[in-house]
Amino acid sequence: MERVLREGAFRGETHIVTGSGQGIGQAVAADLAGHGAQVVLVDLDEGRLKDASAEIAESGAPAPIVAAANVTDEEAVKRAVATALEATGQVNGVVNCAGITRDARIPKKSYEDFKLVLAVHLHGTFLFTREVAAQHWHPLFKQNGNQPLDDGVNRFIVNFSSVSARNGNIGQIDYTAAKGAIEAVTRTTAREFSGYRVRVNAIAPGPVNTPMLASVGEAGIRAMGAATLVGRIAEPEEMAHVICVLADPRISGYITGQVLQVNGGLYLA
């Protein structure tokens, strides 16, 4: 891992990363761990989680905690957050990266697929946000006499939107709806969690070299890259670096409630 921040920037912190069995989520978890964080890997596929955990540990970073969970399952999410708290006593950050696609144009889109895509992206983001607050941050706030937690502890959430939330995308009414909703969720959460001193932001990537994008095919990927101003699609590590910047209070301590466009100029906000 190529470190982008100072050494040990997140040492002593616990960060939950959903969708961390592969793709962007795995790159995010590796980057945060490489900067010293104790990462909690969350994914539906326990085998992929174990492989990702071993790879991170072999790099010399703190060995991750594995919490296999379906992000749409309320009880599973509660258990995953409880696992993080039991192991480390705190949660400093959450990166809601889990996502899927089930592409089809509207007349052929099944209601089941529509609901599933919304659930993974939107419901998963809500459930992890709620549970970390309910199990950890809100009790701290209550113990502090309902006063802001001005204790200097780093607390953050980064959600994943998409360039498609602003630009639309054929075949993805469910995906784009979920991503647009996540942007609204980000702003509301930033307001509600201000007393916890939690910075809540989102990033909106353009096309990224992941297994999800591979289904588009080589010609489609080349066309996407050509449509950006930088002339290529992004690598997962580039998204991970941005997450590290947003997670670092020394750099982004005054940024909250924002959606950062990380799309190579595919869409100019």
PAMI-293586 format. One record per residue (C-alpha): x, y, z; residue in three letters; residue number from 1. Coordinates in nm, 3 decimals, always signed. Layout:
BEGIN
+---------+---------+---------+------+------+
!       x !       y !       z ! resn ! resi !
+---------+---------+---------+------+------+
!       X !       Y !       Z !  ALA !  NUM !
...
+---------+---------+---------+------+------+
//
This chain:
BEGIN
+---------+---------+---------+------+------+
!       x !       y !       z ! resn ! resi !
+---------+---------+---------+------+------+
!  +0.000 !  +0.000 !  +0.000 !  MET !    1 !
!  +0.125 !  +0.347 !  -0.089 !  GLU !    2 !
!  +0.064 !  +0.568 !  +0.213 !  ARG !    3 !
!  -0.097 !  +0.903 !  +0.131 !  VAL !    4 !
!  -0.109 !  +1.052 !  +0.482 !  LEU !    5 !
!  +0.141 !  +1.074 !  +0.765 !  ARG !    6 !
!  +0.244 !  +0.742 !  +0.921 !  GLU !    7 !
!  +0.001 !  +0.620 !  +1.186 !  GLY !    8 !
!  -0.262 !  +0.881 !  +1.097 !  ALA !    9 !
!  -0.540 !  +0.654 !  +1.229 !  PHE !   10 !
!  -0.351 !  +0.460 !  +1.494 !  ARG !   11 !
!  -0.577 !  +0.371 !  +1.787 !  GLY !   12 !
!  -0.895 !  +0.417 !  +1.583 !  GLU !   13 !
!  -1.156 !  +0.164 !  +1.471 !  THR !   14 !
!  -1.309 !  +0.196 !  +1.125 !  HIS !   15 !
!  -1.596 !  -0.014 !  +0.985 !  ILE !   16 !
!  -1.591 !  -0.063 !  +0.607 !  VAL !   17 !
!  -1.886 !  -0.231 !  +0.438 !  THR !   18 !
!  -1.849 !  -0.408 !  +0.107 !  GLY !   19 !
!  -1.484 !  -0.468 !  +0.193 !  SER !   20 !
!  -1.453 !  -0.817 !  +0.047 !  GLY !   21 !
!  -1.349 !  -0.681 !  -0.293 !  GLN !   22 !
!  -1.328 !  -0.376 !  -0.515 !  GLY !   23 !
!  -1.339 !  -0.026 !  -0.372 !  ILE !   24 !
!  -1.434 !  -0.144 !  -0.023 !  GLY !   25 !
!  -1.132 !  -0.370 !  +0.001 !  GLN !   26 !
!  -0.902 !  -0.090 !  -0.122 !  ALA !   27 !
!  -1.052 !  +0.150 !  +0.134 !  VAL !   28 !
!  -1.002 !  -0.098 !  +0.418 !  ALA !   29 !
!  -0.643 !  -0.163 !  +0.313 !  ALA !   30 !
!  -0.566 !  +0.210 !  +0.296 !  ASP !   31 !
!  -0.718 !  +0.286 !  +0.637 !  LEU !   32 !
!  -0.539 !  -0.011 !  +0.792 !  ALA !   33 !
!  -0.215 !  +0.093 !  +0.628 !  GLY !   34 !
!  -0.245 !  +0.422 !  +0.814 !  HIS !   35 !
!  -0.285 !  +0.241 !  +1.145 !  GLY !   36 !
!  -0.659 !  +0.189 !  +1.183 !  ALA !   37 !
!  -0.813 !  -0.125 !  +1.325 !  GLN !   38 !
!  -1.052 !  -0.200 !  +1.041 !  VAL !   39 !
!  -1.367 !  -0.407 !  +1.070 !  VAL !   40 !
!  -1.438 !  -0.580 !  +0.741 !  LEU !   41 !
!  -1.805 !  -0.627 !  +0.653 !  VAL !   42 !
!  -1.928 !  -0.821 !  +0.352 !  ASP !   43 !
!  -2.180 !  -1.092 !  +0.272 !  LEU !   44 !
!  -1.909 !  -1.329 !  +0.144 !  ASP !   45 !
!  -1.711 !  -1.455 !  +0.443 !  GLU !   46 !
!  -1.453 !  -1.626 !  +0.220 !  GLY !   47 !
!  -1.367 !  -1.301 !  +0.045 !  ARG !   48 !
!  -1.347 !  -1.128 !  +0.382 !  LEU !   49 !
!  -1.095 !  -1.381 !  +0.511 !  LYS !   50 !
!  -0.881 !  -1.338 !  +0.200 !  ASP !   51 !
!  -0.895 !  -0.959 !  +0.230 !  ALA !   52 !
!  -0.811 !  -0.979 !  +0.600 !  SER !   53 !
!  -0.510 !  -1.201 !  +0.538 !  ALA !   54 !
!  -0.380 !  -0.970 !  +0.266 !  GLU !   55 !
!  -0.407 !  -0.665 !  +0.492 !  ILE !   56 !
!  -0.241 !  -0.843 !  +0.785 !  ALA !   57 !
!  +0.043 !  -0.964 !  +0.560 !  GLU !   58 !
!  +0.114 !  -0.602 !  +0.464 !  SER !   59 !
!  +0.210 !  -0.529 !  +0.824 !  GLY !   60 !
!  -0.108 !  -0.338 !  +0.908 !  ALA !   61 !
!  -0.318 !  -0.427 !  +1.214 !  PRO !   62 !
!  -0.499 !  -0.756 !  +1.155 !  ALA !   63 !
!  -0.860 !  -0.674 !  +1.063 !  PRO !   64 !
!  -1.170 !  -0.788 !  +1.246 !  ILE !   65 !
!  -1.400 !  -0.991 !  +1.019 !  VAL !   66 !
!  -1.775 !  -0.940 !  +1.057 !  ALA !   67 !
!  -1.961 !  -1.120 !  +0.780 !  ALA !   68 !
!  -2.305 !  -0.965 !  +0.745 !  ALA !   69 !
!  -2.583 !  -0.888 !  +0.501 !  ASN !   70 !
!  -2.609 !  -0.510 !  +0.517 !  VAL !   71 !
!  -2.985 !  -0.531 !  +0.458 !  THR !   72 !
!  -3.038 !  -0.755 !  +0.762 !  ASP !   73 !
!  -3.110 !  -0.538 !  +1.066 !  GLU !   74 !
!  -3.004 !  -0.797 !  +1.324 !  GLU !   75 !
!  -2.686 !  -0.882 !  +1.134 !  ALA !   76 !
!  -2.590 !  -0.515 !  +1.123 !  VAL !   77 !
!  -2.654 !  -0.482 !  +1.497 !  LYS !   78 !
!  -2.426 !  -0.780 !  +1.559 !  ARG !   79 !
!  -2.151 !  -0.644 !  +1.333 !  ALA !   80 !
!  -2.142 !  -0.311 !  +1.516 !  VAL !   81 !
!  -2.153 !  -0.489 !  +1.852 !  ALA !   82 !
!  -1.859 !  -0.705 !  +1.740 !  THR !   83 !
!  -1.654 !  -0.394 !  +1.664 !  ALA !   84 !
!  -1.738 !  -0.238 !  +2.000 !  LEU !   85 !
!  -1.671 !  -0.556 !  +2.198 !  GLU !   86 !
!  -1.332 !  -0.597 !  +2.029 !  ALA !   87 !
!  -1.206 !  -0.240 !  +2.053 !  THR !   88 !
!  -1.444 !  -0.040 !  +2.273 !  GLY !   89 !
!  -1.505 !  +0.227 !  +2.012 !  GLN !   90 !
!  -1.598 !  +0.306 !  +1.654 !  VAL !   91 !
!  -1.438 !  +0.614 !  +1.507 !  ASN !   92 !
!  -1.547 !  +0.586 !  +1.148 !  GLY !   93 !
!  -1.784 !  +0.414 !  +0.910 !  VAL !   94 !
!  -1.741 !  +0.386 !  +0.535 !  VAL !   95 !
!  -2.064 !  +0.267 !  +0.371 !  ASN !   96 !
!  -1.934 !  +0.116 !  +0.050 !  CYS !   97 !
!  -2.149 !  -0.197 !  -0.002 !  ALA !   98 !
!  -2.338 !  -0.199 !  -0.329 !  GLY !   99 !
!  -2.477 !  -0.411 !  -0.612 !  ILE !  100 !
!  -2.638 !  -0.360 !  -0.953 !  THR !  101 !
!  -2.922 !  -0.542 !  -1.128 !  ARG !  102 !
!  -2.937 !  -0.353 !  -1.455 !  ASP !  103 !
!  -3.247 !  -0.352 !  -1.674 !  ALA !  104 !
!  -3.454 !  -0.083 !  -1.841 !  ARG !  105 !
!  -3.767 !  +0.025 !  -1.657 !  ILE !  106 !
!  -4.023 !  -0.186 !  -1.850 !  PRO !  107 !
!  -3.819 !  -0.498 !  -1.778 !  LYS !  108 !
!  -3.704 !  -0.416 !  -1.426 !  LYS !  109 !
!  -3.839 !  -0.661 !  -1.172 !  SER !  110 !
!  -3.975 !  -0.518 !  -0.851 !  TYR !  111 !
!  -3.766 !  -0.765 !  -0.652 !  GLU !  112 !
!  -3.444 !  -0.644 !  -0.813 !  ASP !  113 !
!  -3.552 !  -0.281 !  -0.766 !  PHE !  114 !
!  -3.609 !  -0.338 !  -0.394 !  LYS !  115 !
!  -3.287 !  -0.537 !  -0.351 !  LEU !  116 !
!  -3.064 !  -0.269 !  -0.507 !  VAL !  117 !
!  -3.228 !  +0.001 !  -0.296 !  LEU !  118 !
!  -3.191 !  -0.213 !  +0.015 !  ALA !  119 !
!  -2.820 !  -0.285 !  -0.025 !  VAL !  120 !
!  -2.722 !  +0.074 !  -0.101 !  HIS !  121 !
!  -2.972 !  +0.282 !  +0.095 !  LEU !  122 !
!  -3.097 !  +0.058 !  +0.374 !  HIS !  123 !
!  -2.745 !  -0.069 !  +0.445 !  GLY !  124 !
!  -2.616 !  +0.286 !  +0.474 !  THR !  125 !
!  -2.900 !  +0.376 !  +0.710 !  PHE !  126 !
!  -2.862 !  +0.066 !  +0.928 !  LEU !  127 !
!  -2.488 !  +0.105 !  +0.988 !  PHE !  128 !
!  -2.529 !  +0.477 !  +1.047 !  THR !  129 !
!  -2.808 !  +0.419 !  +1.297 !  ARG !  130 !
!  -2.642 !  +0.133 !  +1.482 !  GLU !  131 !
!  -2.308 !  +0.305 !  +1.538 !  VAL !  132 !
!  -2.496 !  +0.605 !  +1.673 !  ALA !  133 !
!  -2.741 !  +0.402 !  +1.882 !  ALA !  134 !
!  -2.481 !  +0.168 !  +2.029 !  GLN !  135 !
!  -2.194 !  +0.411 !  +2.075 !  HIS !  136 !
!  -2.209 !  +0.780 !  +1.981 !  TRP !  137 !
!  -2.549 !  +0.866 !  +2.125 !  HIS !  138 !
!  -2.473 !  +0.704 !  +2.464 !  PRO !  139 !
!  -2.152 !  +0.909 !  +2.479 !  LEU !  140 !
!  -2.356 !  +1.219 !  +2.404 !  PHE !  141 !
!  -2.604 !  +1.134 !  +2.682 !  LYS !  142 !
!  -2.321 !  +1.069 !  +2.928 !  GLN !  143 !
!  -2.189 !  +1.414 !  +2.839 !  ASN !  144 !
!  -2.513 !  +1.576 !  +2.954 !  GLY !  145 !
!  -2.648 !  +1.607 !  +2.598 !  ASN !  146 !
!  -2.364 !  +1.845 !  +2.521 !  GLN !  147 !
!  -2.147 !  +1.833 !  +2.207 !  PRO !  148 !
!  -1.865 !  +1.580 !  +2.222 !  LEU !  149 !
!  -1.579 !  +1.828 !  +2.206 !  ASP !  150 !
!  -1.331 !  +1.565 !  +2.322 !  ASP !  151 !
!  -1.098 !  +1.577 !  +2.023 !  GLY !  152 !
!  -1.184 !  +1.223 !  +1.915 !  VAL !  153 !
!  -1.197 !  +1.166 !  +1.539 !  ASN !  154 !
!  -1.545 !  +1.058 !  +1.428 !  ARG !  155 !
!  -1.660 !  +1.038 !  +1.067 !  PHE !  156 !
!  -1.890 !  +0.871 !  +0.818 !  ILE !  157 !
!  -1.827 !  +0.852 !  +0.444 !  VAL !  158 !
!  -2.110 !  +0.731 !  +0.222 !  ASN !  159 !
!  -2.092 !  +0.629 !  -0.142 !  PHE !  160 !
!  -2.302 !  +0.806 !  -0.400 !  SER !  161 !
!  -2.223 !  +0.798 !  -0.773 !  SER !  162 !
!  -2.193 !  +1.031 !  -1.068 !  VAL !  163 !
!  -2.511 !  +0.855 !  -1.185 !  SER !  164 !
!  -2.709 !  +1.021 !  -0.907 !  ALA !  165 !
!  -2.673 !  +1.353 !  -1.091 !  ARG !  166 !
!  -2.634 !  +1.230 !  -1.448 !  ASN !  167 !
!  -2.878 !  +0.939 !  -1.461 !  GLY !  168 !
!  -2.794 !  +0.607 !  -1.624 !  ASN !  169 !
!  -2.999 !  +0.387 !  -1.854 !  ILE !  170 !
!  -3.094 !  +0.057 !  -1.691 !  GLY !  171 !
!  -3.022 !  +0.178 !  -1.339 !  GLN !  172 !
!  -3.335 !  +0.344 !  -1.205 !  ILE !  173 !
!  -3.286 !  +0.157 !  -0.875 !  ASP !  174 !
!  -2.913 !  +0.231 !  -0.846 !  TYR !  175 !
!  -2.947 !  +0.599 !  -0.934 !  THR !  176 !
!  -3.246 !  +0.639 !  -0.701 !  ALA !  177 !
!  -3.049 !  +0.484 !  -0.416 !  ALA !  178 !
!  -2.746 !  +0.703 !  -0.481 !  LYS !  179 !
!  -2.954 !  +1.019 !  -0.497 !  GLY !  180 !
!  -3.118 !  +0.923 !  -0.169 !  ALA !  181 !
!  -2.778 !  +0.860 !  -0.011 !  ILE !  182 !
!  -2.679 !  +1.218 !  -0.090 !  GLU !  183 !
!  -2.988 !  +1.341 !  +0.097 !  ALA !  184 !
!  -2.918 !  +1.097 !  +0.381 !  VAL !  185 !
!  -2.564 !  +1.235 !  +0.404 !  THR !  186 !
!  -2.684 !  +1.592 !  +0.450 !  ARG !  187 !
!  -2.948 !  +1.500 !  +0.708 !  THR !  188 !
!  -2.706 !  +1.280 !  +0.903 !  THR !  189 !
!  -2.449 !  +1.560 !  +0.908 !  ALA !  190 !
!  -2.706 !  +1.786 !  +1.073 !  ARG !  191 !
!  -2.829 !  +1.525 !  +1.321 !  GLU !  192 !
!  -2.480 !  +1.406 !  +1.418 !  PHE !  193 !
!  -2.322 !  +1.749 !  +1.461 !  SER !  194 !
!  -2.357 !  +1.718 !  +1.837 !  GLY !  195 !
!  -2.158 !  +1.396 !  +1.828 !  TYR !  196 !
!  -1.893 !  +1.592 !  +1.635 !  ARG !  197 !
!  -1.918 !  +1.338 !  +1.352 !  VAL !  198 !
!  -1.823 !  +1.465 !  +1.009 !  ARG !  199 !
!  -2.056 !  +1.309 !  +0.752 !  VAL !  200 !
!  -1.969 !  +1.329 !  +0.385 !  ASN !  201 !
!  -2.011 !  +1.130 !  +0.066 !  ALA !  202 !
!  -1.811 !  +1.076 !  -0.247 !  ILE !  203 !
!  -1.963 !  +1.033 !  -0.592 !  ALA !  204 !
!  -1.725 !  +0.829 !  -0.807 !  PRO !  205 !
!  -1.731 !  +0.799 !  -1.181 !  GLY !  206 !
!  -1.638 !  +0.468 !  -1.347 !  PRO !  207 !
!  -1.397 !  +0.263 !  -1.136 !  VAL !  208 !
!  -1.208 !  -0.053 !  -1.231 !  ASN !  209 !
!  -1.403 !  -0.303 !  -1.018 !  THR !  210 !
!  -1.578 !  -0.637 !  -1.070 !  PRO !  211 !
!  -1.908 !  -0.446 !  -1.084 !  MET !  212 !
!  -1.788 !  -0.243 !  -1.383 !  LEU !  213 !
!  -1.646 !  -0.549 !  -1.561 !  ALA !  214 !
!  -1.995 !  -0.651 !  -1.672 !  SER !  215 !
!  -2.001 !  -0.351 !  -1.905 !  VAL !  216 !
!  -1.736 !  -0.513 !  -2.126 !  GLY !  217 !
!  -1.408 !  -0.377 !  -2.259 !  GLU !  218 !
!  -1.564 !  -0.156 !  -2.527 !  ALA !  219 !
!  -1.800 !  +0.001 !  -2.274 !  GLY !  220 !
!  -1.519 !  +0.060 !  -2.027 !  ILE !  221 !
!  -1.306 !  +0.228 !  -2.294 !  ARG !  222 !
!  -1.599 !  +0.451 !  -2.387 !  ALA !  223 !
!  -1.651 !  +0.549 !  -2.023 !  MET !  224 !
!  -1.286 !  +0.636 !  -1.986 !  GLY !  225 !
!  -1.289 !  +0.843 !  -2.304 !  ALA !  226 !
!  -1.589 !  +1.037 !  -2.175 !  ALA !  227 !
!  -1.396 !  +1.166 !  -1.874 !  THR !  228 !
!  -1.172 !  +1.471 !  -1.890 !  LEU !  229 !
!  -0.876 !  +1.271 !  -1.760 !  VAL !  230 !
!  -0.925 !  +1.010 !  -2.034 !  GLY !  231 !
!  -0.951 !  +0.693 !  -1.825 !  ARG !  232 !
!  -1.149 !  +0.512 !  -1.560 !  ILE !  233 !
!  -1.029 !  +0.526 !  -1.200 !  ALA !  234 !
!  -0.861 !  +0.258 !  -0.993 !  GLU !  235 !
!  -1.009 !  +0.153 !  -0.656 !  PRO !  236 !
!  -0.703 !  +0.286 !  -0.475 !  GLU !  237 !
!  -0.778 !  +0.636 !  -0.601 !  GLU !  238 !
!  -1.116 !  +0.626 !  -0.429 !  MET !  239 !
!  -0.950 !  +0.487 !  -0.116 !  ALA !  240 !
!  -0.707 !  +0.777 !  -0.106 !  HIS !  241 !
!  -0.996 !  +1.023 !  -0.112 !  VAL !  242 !
!  -1.162 !  +0.836 !  +0.175 !  ILE !  243 !
!  -0.841 !  +0.866 !  +0.378 !  CYS !  244 !
!  -0.839 !  +1.241 !  +0.321 !  VAL !  245 !
!  -1.202 !  +1.275 !  +0.435 !  LEU !  246 !
!  -1.132 !  +1.053 !  +0.736 !  ALA !  247 !
!  -0.837 !  +1.265 !  +0.849 !  ASP !  248 !
!  -0.947 !  +1.546 !  +1.085 !  PRO !  249 !
!  -0.624 !  +1.737 !  +1.026 !  ARG !  250 !
!  -0.712 !  +1.775 !  +0.659 !  ILE !  251 !
!  -1.093 !  +1.756 !  +0.654 !  SER !  252 !
!  -1.190 !  +1.860 !  +1.003 !  GLY !  253 !
!  -1.402 !  +2.146 !  +0.866 !  TYR !  254 !
!  -1.579 !  +1.948 !  +0.594 !  ILE !  255 !
!  -1.919 !  +1.794 !  +0.664 !  THR !  256 !
!  -2.250 !  +1.748 !  +0.485 !  GLY !  257 !
!  -2.078 !  +1.751 !  +0.145 !  GLN !  258 !
!  -2.082 !  +1.526 !  -0.162 !  VAL !  259 !
!  -1.739 !  +1.523 !  -0.325 !  LEU !  260 !
!  -1.746 !  +1.454 !  -0.699 !  GLN !  261 !
!  -1.463 !  +1.212 !  -0.781 !  VAL !  262 !
!  -1.547 !  +1.139 !  -1.141 !  ASN !  263 !
!  -1.255 !  +1.247 !  -1.357 !  GLY !  264 !
!  -1.462 !  +1.529 !  -1.504 !  GLY !  265 !
!  -1.733 !  +1.297 !  -1.640 !  LEU !  266 !
!  -1.986 !  +1.529 !  -1.479 !  TYR !  267 !
!  -1.914 !  +1.885 !  -1.372 !  LEU !  268 !
!  -2.122 !  +1.977 !  -1.068 !  ALA !  269 !
+---------+---------+---------+------+------+
//
